[in-house]
Amino acid sequence: MATLSAVQHSPMIKAFYTRLCAVGKPHKVALCAAARKLWWIAWAVASKDQDFDPTYATSSCPEVAAA
């Protein structure tokens, strides 16, 4: 259920889900991939004991920002 909400309201998860659907992934496959991404984000935030930073990948790795 968290994934359904994230696909609608989280810009990062919404973009990921939309990209997967655009390349032809079925709806359920894209939702499962988005759920896995959400789980990894939650795990990283909890294990590092830091606040969530949606710009982390782009600020720490310039190659990702250019892609």
C-alpha positions in Angstrom: 0.0 0.0 0.0 2.9 2.3 0.7 4.1 1.8 -2.9 0.7 2.9 -4.3 0.9 6.1 -2.4 4.5 6.7 -3.2 3.9 6.2 -7.0 1.3 9.0 -6.7 3.1 11.4 -4.4 6.8 10.8 -4.2 8.6 12.5 -7.1 11.5 10.0 -7.0 9.4 6.9 -6.9 6.9 8.3 -9.4 9.8 8.9 -11.9 11.2 5.5 -11.3 7.8 3.8 -11.8 7.0 5.9 -14.9 10.4 5.0 -16.4 9.8 1.3 -15.9 6.3 1.5 -17.4 7.7 3.5 -20.4 10.1 0.7 -21.3 7.3 -1.8 -21.3 7.4 -3.4 -17.8 4.0 -4.6 -16.7 2.2 -2.6 -14.0 2.7 -5.2 -11.3 6.4 -5.6 -12.1 6.9 -1.8 -11.9 5.1 -1.7 -8.6 7.2 -4.5 -7.1 10.4 -2.7 -8.3 9.1 0.5 -6.7 8.3 -1.3 -3.5 11.8 -2.8 -3.4 13.3 0.7 -3.9 11.2 2.1 -1.1 12.3 -0.7 1.2 16.0 0.0 0.4 15.5 3.7 1.0 13.9 3.0 4.4 16.6 0.5 5.3 19.4 3.0 4.4 17.7 5.8 6.4 17.2 3.5 9.5 20.7 1.9 9.4 22.6 5.2 8.9 20.4 7.0 11.4 20.1 10.0 9.2 17.2 12.0 7.8 16.1 11.3 4.2 17.8 13.4 1.6 16.2 13.1 -1.9 19.2 14.8 -3.5 21.8 12.5 -1.9 22.6 10.6 -5.1 23.0 13.7 -7.1 25.1 15.5 -4.5 27.4 12.7 -3.7 27.9 11.3 -7.2 28.1 13.8 -10.1 27.9 11.0 -12.7 24.4 10.2 -11.5 23.4 13.9 -11.8 24.6 14.0 -15.4 22.6 10.9 -16.4 
